[in-house]
Amino acid sequence: MKETEVHFLPDDKRISVRAGTTLLDAGRRARVNIRTRCDGKAACLMCKVQVHDQSGLAPMNVNERLKLGTLADDGTRLACQARVIGPVQAIVPEDPLKAAIRAQLARQAMDDDLF
C-alpha cells in the first residue's frame, strides 16, 4: 500500500502513513495532541483541524459534512474522519485550556512589567 507524508503544524511534526489512515491516527503516531473524547467516532467534534489544501485528503463523507456544517467550507476537517490519500498539511488548534493559561500568564507578565 502507498505511503504518504502528513505534516502537522504548529508542532512541525512529519510522519509517513499508509493511504487511508485518518489524520487522528496519523497524529497519534506522530505524538501530536489532537483532542477527542469519542475516540474517533465523529461524536464529540473536538478533533477539528484546518487543512487549506485538501488535495491530499479523501472527500468528506456525508457524516463529516453534516457534523461540520458551514465549517466544512472554510477548510475545517474532523481528524477522525479525514483520510489521507496524498501529502497533506494539517493545522491543529491549540487546546483551549492551554490557550487560556498562556493568555493569563502573558497578562500577569505584562502586569509585573508595569510595576
C-alpha positions in Angstrom: 0.0 0.0 0.0 1.2 3.5 -0.8 2.8 5.6 1.9 2.4 9.4 2.1 3.5 12.2 4.4 1.4 14.1 6.9 2.8 17.4 8.3 1.3 18.7 11.5 1.6 22.4 12.4 2.3 24.2 14.7 4.3 21.2 16.1 6.2 20.9 12.8 6.0 17.1 13.1 6.0 14.9 10.0 5.1 11.2 9.6 4.7 8.8 6.8 1.5 6.8 6.9 -0.4 4.4 4.6 -3.0 5.9 2.4 -6.4 5.6 4.0 -5.1 6.4 7.5 -7.1 9.1 9.4 -5.5 12.3 10.4 -6.3 11.4 14.0 -4.4 8.1 13.8 -1.5 9.8 12.0 -1.4 12.4 14.8 -1.3 9.7 17.4 1.6 8.0 15.7 3.4 11.4 15.4 2.7 12.2 19.0 0.6 15.2 18.1 -2.1 16.0 20.6 -5.4 16.1 18.8 -8.2 16.4 21.3 -11.0 13.8 21.2 -13.5 12.3 23.6 -15.3 9.9 21.4 -12.2 8.0 20.2 -12.7 8.7 16.6 -16.5 8.2 16.2 -17.3 11.7 15.0 -19.5 12.2 18.1 -17.6 14.9 20.1 -16.4 17.2 17.3 -13.3 18.0 19.3 -10.8 16.8 16.7 -11.3 19.7 14.3 -8.2 20.6 12.3 -7.6 23.1 9.5 -6.5 21.8 6.1 -6.1 24.6 3.5 -5.1 22.3 0.6 -7.3 19.3 0.8 -6.0 17.5 -2.3 -4.2 15.1 -0.1 -7.4 14.0 1.7 -10.3 11.9 0.6 -13.5 13.9 0.0 -15.7 14.3 3.1 -18.2 11.6 3.8 -21.8 12.6 4.4 -21.5 12.3 8.2 -18.5 14.6 8.4 -20.1 17.2 6.2 -23.3 17.2 8.2 -21.4 17.5 11.5 -19.3 20.4 10.3 -22.0 22.4 8.6 -20.6 25.7 7.2 -17.1 25.0 8.8 -16.6 22.5 6.0 -16.4 25.3 3.6 -13.5 27.0 5.5 -11.1 24.1 5.4 -12.1 22.5 8.7 -12.0 18.7 8.8 -12.6 16.2 11.6 -9.3 14.4 12.1 -11.1 11.2 13.0 -12.9 11.2 9.6 -10.4 12.8 7.2 -8.5 10.0 5.4 -5.1 10.7 3.9 -4.6 9.9 0.2 -1.6 12.1 -0.5 0.8 14.5 1.1 -1.1 16.9 3.4 -0.5 19.6 6.0 -2.9 19.9 8.9 -3.0 22.8 11.4 -4.0 21.5 14.9 -5.6 24.3 17.0 -4.2 25.0 20.5 -6.0 23.3 23.3 -8.5 25.9 24.8 -7.3 25.3 28.4 -3.7 25.7 27.4 -4.5 28.8 25.4 -6.4 30.3 28.5 -3.4 29.5 30.8 -0.9 31.0 28.3 -3.0 34.2 28.0 -3.3 34.5 31.8 0.4 34.1 32.2 1.1 36.7 29.5 -1.3 39.2 31.3 0.5 38.5 34.6 3.8 39.1 33.0 2.6 42.4 31.5 1.2 43.5 34.9 4.5 42.6 36.5 6.3 44.8 33.9 4.2 47.8 34.8 5.2 47.8 38.5 
